[in-house]
Amino acid sequence: MPLRTAKIADATVTLVGYGTMGIGGAAYGVDAGTDEERFAVLDRLWDLGERNIDTASMYGDSEALIGRWLKLHPERRSQLFIATKFGFTPSFSIRGDPEFVREEVNRSLERLGVDYIDLLYQHRSAKDVPIEITVRTMAEYVKAGKVKYLGLSECTSNGIRRAHKVHPIAAVQLEYSPIELYHESKDGLISTCKELDIAIVAYAPTARGMLTGRYQSPEDFKEEGDRRAFFPKFSKENFPKVLKFVDELKAIGKAHSDATAAQVAIAWVAAQGMIVIPGAKRMKYVEENLAADAIELTTEEISTIRKSAEELNWTDSNGGARYPPGVNELSGVETPALEE
């Protein structure tokens, strides 16, 4: 059965895409595997019909990996929708000035080995550069034919409106999962996207693997470079709540050919009208995530999951922060007003 599709502006993309943070060796352990192993994952995705790939300059060597893979299969480029992001410096600060934007986009084009990028996101908003200036610079690449669409990630509702006046914003990427509803209430980000007909692309739909049931405690994040051990939401105190939620997802999965908790989570996010970009570096989970595309939850099941999700009610103040201190504050930044 063909994979379901969705729209980003006038482009048709696979509804369940593929995020490359893990396979690039960023955040979830530095051992992402050999090129041969990772090419096998990308080949399998291709064979299953995946055509929507999300990467970023800060996702380890993911851009270069995709570039090396495409060099082996140049005929695939025209059928792929490749999204990438810029904004982070090596010191984990955020820049949005024209010089940095141009440097980063040019480097991404070179690493990917492509003539154009389908969707270019600003990864996070820069606190010292008006978003209009950043987007204006991004738009130079659209005019030059090197970028097709522009997007923002983890921005503010007002930031979207300001950016959209400079150049149409095709997509907004944000964290969203059954246990992460932050953007439903904070700043009206989701409602603004719907109002402006901007596609919403949800990353971390399985809560960074937490909803797989594979992890039983913070001690399971043992692999070198796995940053999840530092996430407040994944504390020892919170784990029992997560595992209880996983059991509830598994129970719903029984009615869908014993779908896993992760598959139910992905299906639930897709049912909210969002494009979903789960990421995995092991073949088993790559196949499992994409198979979630075939799951269509009932209205009752969707409501049941939402009820349980809302009961958690995690916030920054009660131990449910999305990121560790210092990183959490990089999201939802309102940029300075433009002065001309």
N, C-alpha and C positions, 0 to 999 in steps of 0.2 A: 504494500500500500504506500503510495507517495506520501511524503511528509507534508504536514499542513504548512501553510504559508501565511505571511502577514505583510503589511505594507510599511515601508519607511519612505515617506514622501511618495514618489511614483515608482520606487523600486520594490520588487517582490522578493522577500527573504524567507528562509525557513523559520517557522515559529519558534522552534527549539533550536537555538544556535549553539555555538561552542566557544567557551571562554578559555583562554590560553595561559592564565596566570600560573596554574599548576604545572602544565607541561613545559613552561618556560623556566621553571625552577625558582619561582618567586613565591614567598609567603608560606607555602605549605611543604617546605623541605627542599633543600638545594639539589638533591639527587633526583633529577627529572628523567634520567635514563639516557641512553645513547641516541645518536641521531637515527640509527637503524630502528631502534625500538619506537622512537617518537614518529618517524615516518610511517611506521606500520599503523600507528594510531590514526594519523591523518589520512592514510589510505583507506582505512576501515570506515572512517567518517564519510569520506567521499563515496565509497561503495554503498553506504546506507542512505545516501541522498543529502547529506549535510552540505549546505552551500553558504552558510552564514557564520563567519569566523570573526571573533573579537579578540583584539590584542592591545598592546600598549608599549610605549617606549620603556616603561619600568618593569615589564613582566619578564625579567631575566633575559634570555636570548630568544624569546618567542618570535619577535619580528624576523630576526635573522634565520630562525628555524623555518618559518613559513617561506622565506625567500629561498632557502636551499631546497626546500621541498618543491616549490613551484619551478625551480630551475630544472628539476627532473621531469616535471609535467607541465610545461608552458601552456599546453592546450587547455588546461583547467582554469587559467586565470579569468577568462571572460565569463565563466559561469559562477565564479565566487564573488560573494559580497564581503569585502574585507573592511572592518572598522578598526581604527587604532586611535590612541589617545596620547596627548602630550601634556606637560605641565609640571611634573615632578623633576627636581634637580637631583644630582647624586646625594646631596645632603638632606634630601627629603623636604626641602622647602618648595614653594610653588612660585613659578614665574609665568607671566602672561604678556610680557613686553614684546613688541614687534621683533626685535633682534632674536630673542629666544624662540619665539614661535617659528620663525623662518628656519633657524638652525635645526630645531626639532623635526619639523615636517620634512625638510630635505633629508635629514638622517633616516627618518622612517621610510621614505621612498627608496632610499639607497639600500637599507637593510632588507626591506621586503622585496627589492628587485623588481618593482613595478613602475609603470608609467603614471599610474593614478591610484588614489585611495578612494574607496567608495564612500566611507563615512569618517570624518575627522572630528574627534571630540576634544574639548578642553577638559582634562581629567579632573581638575579642581580649579575653582576660581581664585585668582591672585588678589590678595588683600590690598595691594598697593597699585593696581592697574585697573582703570575702568574697563568693564567688560566690553564696552563698545569698541575700544581700541584693539583688544585681543581679537574679537570677532571680525573686525574690519581687516585685520591682517590675515586671518584664516580665509576670509572671502577672496583674497588675492589669488589663492590657489584654485578656487572654484573658477574664477575668471580665466585663469591660465590653463584650465582643463586638467589640473593635477589632483583635484579633489572634486567629488560629485556632490556630497551633502555635508552639512555641518551639524554638530551636536554638542551638548554640554553634559557634564556628569557631576552629580552631587552638588548642584547649584541651588539657587534660591528661586522662588516664584517670581520675585521682582527682577532677578537677574535674567530669567528666561524672557520676560517681556521686553527688557532693555535690549537684549541681544537680538531678539526677533525683529526689532525695528531696524536693525542694521542689515541683517541678512536672515532669510528664513531658517529657522532651526528645525531640522528634520526629526531629531530624536533626542531624548534625555535619558541618560543612564542613571539608575539609582539602585540602592540595595533594597531588596524586598523578598520576603519569605513568609511562611505562615507564622514564624516567631519573630519577624521583624517588620512591624507595621508603622515604623517611625514616620515615613513620608506620607501616610494617610492623614495625619493630624498636623504635622509640623509644616507651617508656612504654606499650606495649600499647593504643594508642588505637583501632586498628581492631578488635582482638579484643574490647575492652570494648563497642564499639558493637554488634557482632554478638551478644554475650552479652545485652545489654539490648534487642535488637531495635530499634535506632536506625538510621535510614537514614543512609548515608554518601554525601555529595555531594562529588564530586571536582572541584576547580577546577584550571585550568592543565593539562589532560590532554595538550596538545601541547607542554608545557614552555614556555609563553609564546610559542608560535610557532616555537620552535627546531626542532621535529620536522617542520616543513613543508618544510625544505630551502631555504627562500627566503633565509635568511641564511647567508653564507659566512664572515663574520668579525665581530668587534665593531664594525668600522668601518661596518657596514651599519646600525647603530642611529643614524642621523644625524638623524632627525626631532626637532624641538624637543620636549622633555618625555618622550622615550623613556628610561625609567630602566633598561632592560635592560643598557645599557652598563656599569652599575655592579654588576651581579650577578656574584659570584665564579664561579659555575658557568659563566658565558658568557664566560670569559676567553679570550684568544688561545691559551693553552696547551690549553684544554679543547675548543676548537672542532673540531679534527680528530676527536676521539672522538665528538662529537655527530654530525658529518657521516657518519662510518662507520656509526653506529647508524641514521641516516636511510636509508642505502643498504640496510641489512638490512630495514627496514620496507618500503621500496619493493619489494624482492624478494618479500616475502610478499604485497604488494598485487597483484602480477601475477596471482595465482590468484583474485583477487576483482575481476575486470573492470578491472584496472589501477587499483585503489584507490591513493590517494596515501598517503604516509608518515603524514601527519596523520590521515587516516581510519583507518588501521590502528591508530594509537596510541589514538584515541578508542574504537574497537571493543575493543581490549585492556583498557582501563580498565573499560568496561562489562561485560566478561566476568568481572571480579573481583567482580561483584555490587554495583557502585556506580552511582549516578546521576551523569551527566557534564554539566558546564556549560562547554563551550568558548565562547570569545568571539571575535568578529571584527567589524570595522566595514566591510569591503568585501564587496559582494554575492557575489562569486565564492567567497570563503572561508566566508561564512555558509551558502551552499547546500552547499558541499563538506562542511562539518562536519556538517550535519544529515543528509546522505546516508550518513554513516558508520553511522547507525542500522540500515541494511539489511545491514551486514557481520557475518557470524557466523564467527568464526575457528574453526579446528579445534583440538582438544586439543593436537595436536602443534605447531601454530603458536603457540598461547598459551605453551607450554613453551619453545619456541625463543626467543621474545621475552624471556621471564623470564630465561633463562640469560644472554642478552647483557646484560640490564639489571643483573643481579646481579654480572656481571664488572666493571662500571664501579665499583661500590662507592664512590660519592662520599659524603664526609662533610664536616663543618665543618672538620676538621683537615687534609684533603688537597686543599683548593681547591674543594670541592663544596658550599659553603654555599648555602642556598636564597635568602638575602637579603643585602644589604650589611650591614656592621657597624652596630649601632644599630637596625636594623630586624629583623634575625634574632632578636634577643633578645626581641622582643615576642610571639613565638609560644611556646606551651607554658609559659605562666606559671602557677605554682601560687599561688592567692590565699590571703590570710591565713585562719586558722581563725576560724570564727564564735564570738563570745563574747556570750552572752546571760544 
